[in-house]
Amino acid sequence: TMAVPRDSDETCYLLPPSRKDWEGQGIPDFVYEQKELVLEGIQWPRSAPSLREDTVPPSRFDSALCSAWRQRMELGLFRYHLGELRTQTLPGAVGFVAQLNVERGVQRRRPQNIRSVKQAFDPAQFNFNKIRPGEVLFRLLREPDLPGALRQDDILVMINVSPLEWGHVLLVPEPARGLPQRLLPGALRAGVEAVLLSSHPGFRVGFNSLGGLASVNHLHLHGYYLAHRLPVEGAPSEPLDPGGHLHLLRALPAPGFLFYTSGPGPDLEALVGRVCRATDYLTDHEIAHNLFVTRGAPPGKTSPSSALTGVRVILWARKSSFGVKEGEAFNVALCELAGHLPVKTSQDFSTLTEAAALALIRDCLLPPAQAEEVQAALVALIAQ
C-alpha cells in the first residue's frame, strides 16, 4: 500500500475563492522523492482508457495536477473551454490518432518572430514572467536523495492557456533566469521524472526547439495526457552505436533517434546527458528539432502492444520552420511526429487520410544527405 504523502490534500494546489487573494498566495511546492517514480506495472488497460473513469488509480502527481488544472479551467483562466475532443484513429499501418481542436487553431497566441535555432532570450517579447496570477499550479521539486546533494532546479508547472488536450501544462525552469528555448539537462530530467511520477500510461512530455515550432523563446517543456497509444511507444528500432545507447526508429510517421532508460538513478542521468549532447549539437548547427518523452518498450523488435517497461526519449532533427503554416490541416511539431495529430478544422478532420498526414510530415524532414550527416555526427558524439 502507498504511504499517504504529507500533502495528499489536493486543496493546497487550488486557488482561494477570491481573485484578489491570488497574487499573495505564493506558489505551493510539490516535493517528490525518488521512490515515487513508478516503473512497474503501468500498462494500457484492455478496454479503452480514459481520464474521466478511474481505470488507472491516479498517482499523487496526477491528483495534484488534474485537480488544480480542472479548477483553472472552471475559473476561466484558459483561452477556451476544452471539452471532450472528437478523436479518431486514421485507417492505415501507422495508427495516427487525429483530434479535432478548432479553438487551439484559432485562439492560440501568435508565435514569436524567430529567425534562428539559437536566438537569444528577449525580455521584451512575451515570456513566462508575464503570465497572470493563477496560471502556475505548483513548483515541482525533487527531494535531494543524499545529504548535501545538489538541489534540483525549481520547475514551475503552469497551465498552457491554449491546451492541446486534458491536463496540458508547461514545465518552466526558474523563469526569472530568462533562459532561451534550448534544452538543458535539469529541464529534461524533470520532464522524464514527471512521466515517471504519473501512473497514467498516456502522460507524455515534449520539447520543440526554435524553428521546430516552439512559439515562445523561453525555456519550457510541454506535458499532457492523451488516453491513446501512440505509434512511437512500441516502434521497432536498430542500434546505431556499439554501446547500444543510440537507436534509430525507422518506422513511420518519421525516422527518429531513440534513447531509452529502464528507470531512475544513474541510467536516467546518463540518458539525460546523452540527449542534451545531441540537442546541443543540433542547436549549434542551426538544426531544428523536436523531442518526445513517453513510457514505452525497450529498443529492438518491439510491437504496438509491447509492455511499457521504461521511458523512451525520441529526438527528431528536421527542417527549420519559422512561423505557423496557415491552411495546413496540422502543424508538425512534437506530438505530430509521435503520431498525435491535433487538426484545426472539421473539414480537414473528416477528410484527413494517413497518406496526406505522412506527406505533410515528410515535408518537414531533413533531405536524406543531411539526415545521414546528422546521424553520423550523433553516433560519433554518443560514442565519446
C-alpha angles and dihedrals in degrees: 000000000000116000110239105251118229095254099039086134102103091199092081088071093052125094120246114257095252118071092213088066094055096083095054098040097092123215116287118231122235102202117190135184130219091252090064091065099104118213109156129071103008105139139148110265116242092241119060108288123224139174093231098062119053096242087141117036104238119243121232088262093051091049093050095045098043097044093048092043092049090050092052089050091051090048091055097243092139126079090243140006112262112216127170105313119225104249134186137171107231114235112252144068098297102058097221113191106218121193130186109230106163097164095056090054091052105032107037118114115267109262115250122258102264124175104169139040088227099043115152122248112268114205091198092065123076110285138160093269086070100057124120122261109266096038092096113080100187147319112263109220128175114214109238105253095211132039107263093016115147114268112242122244113275106252116198114211109208136168120264098230090210098050123199093197144344115315094010106173139164123232106213120182113219097323093201090070089069096222117183120235096278118124115251127191095244091053094047092047090053090049094051091045091050088058089051092047090059120079090200112099089214100059105112135177128204147171132214118199123216104280087026091083099275101154097196124050096217119099111268142141126208125233126185145151121246115175093212136086114248128214094243095061094076104013112138120250142185127222117254100188132045092241091059093233098121125046135180119232103207096176124107142287086055136331111255143169114262125209119180137193127185092206155316124320130051092342091059092045090052091049091051090052093049095047092049092049087055095047091046089054091050093047093047089051093048092246113147117224146180128210132199129192118198140151106261151144124292117264119278135056098352131157135213091265096047117135117268096237099156145348125297119204111194121193124194124192109207146166113286114255117187113196131007118294107234118215097027118122088235140352117246113240138121100316097041092053088052091052101263111121118192101196121205105210135037089229091059092041092057096045104035114122131190090247092053091047092050091049091053091049094045089055089064098051126099117262110264096254092053092043090056091048091052091047092052091048094050093047089053091047095050092046092058 
